[in-house]
Amino acid sequence: MASVALLTALIAGLVQGCTSSTSWTGDPPPLRVGVLVDCVGFFRNLQDASLAGAEIPLLTRGASLRGPLPSDGVTTATVAGRPVELVTGCTEASEYSTLIEQARLLVEVDHVDVVIGGTWPGDGLVLGDVARRYPGTSFVIVGAGPREATLTGTVPNLFRFAPDLSQQAAGLGTYAFTELGWRNAVVIAEDDEVGWGGAAAFLAEFCALGGRASQFLLAWDPAAPSPAAAVHSADGVAVFLTPFGRTPDKLAALAAGRKPLATSLVLGPGVSYTLEYLRALPRSLRGVITAVPAPGADTTREQYRTAYTRNFPGLAEREAMQPSVVAYHDAVEAVMRALEQSGGTVGTGGGALRQALGSLDTDLVAGRVRLDGNRAAVVSTALTRLGGDGSEKPIRSVPDVDQTFGGALPSTYQPTSGEQPCRAGPAPPWAR
């Protein structure tokens, strides 16, 4: 009896696989989009806000809420004549076994055509391995992560519309060298992917222009070497961290009392990872430069914000512009636009949808984005000046940032713990 049950299950799986890859007559089968969000662990408080972001692209295309909360789900939308359904999975930041399990459940049990997820830095690498196992399913990475996921040994069904950890820091090294006049810098980086990627980006620009740098890792060991002596003799300090490594009031101390901070300190994009962290920055950091994604067009952002507040009045309006919430919206929106571009056709094994995804050049809430040959985002960043009230004032945009920085950060390089390369060489296009 057990063997009969197993055979039945195998046949059912084969039938499902055939259904998703053959042509159809009459009403088309729905495109099923699986969305992985954190519902336990550190980011569980953002579950509903993240789902709200993911659901807005369907709500603006005719879907309706099933209940008062985003976690209640939405009804089917129709996009280019094809029904679209949203299915959710529950993950936990940095728990990779859970991410793998939930992604596989979405594919094997819920039979989704697209899996969207990955907010923790290493998630993209894990989803890439899962994507190799399911070549007929498209995978879209939500957040920034290590560049390796979409640079070396790329997976043809893996896409990223967000920048990698180095791309999102583009422009800081050039600004420090050309505008602040630094020639000798201290780079302080958290000892993780965020720190390594940010430091590599800064040095790829700063050192290519002729700058020199000392590097220190933010360690949890209180006996670790202090950068204070090097800071005092340097022109300035560049800091790359997550919001979890140092409290906002401790950031100024990393510059070891240098004044004014506006000309002797630059901060990586980690300070803008959450709006709460940004608002908690001390007034002493007013005028300090950081990097953020160059925002999308005003109309795009206003339409998104209006849809968010109209559909989810029970959620705090400020959550709408949380970077992680915007990232979920943009990932699902990209899939919807690709489906519209393909005329509602998914294609054999999802090929038509993937072709449309790879050719998108579109304005999203987080900014205009197109994909390169590795299906990785080519983005623009914005250098912003911190205000004393958590505000940011854009001062300069850095356009068309690809994953290699125009060759200044070779595709073969994988940032890791320790010192990142600092050498003179070809500068990225925006530094020339």
Order of alpha helices (4+ residues) and beta strands (2+ residues): alpha-beta-alpha-beta-beta-alpha-beta-alpha-beta-beta-alpha-beta-alpha-beta-alpha-beta-alpha-beta-alpha-beta-alpha-alpha-alpha-beta-beta-beta-beta
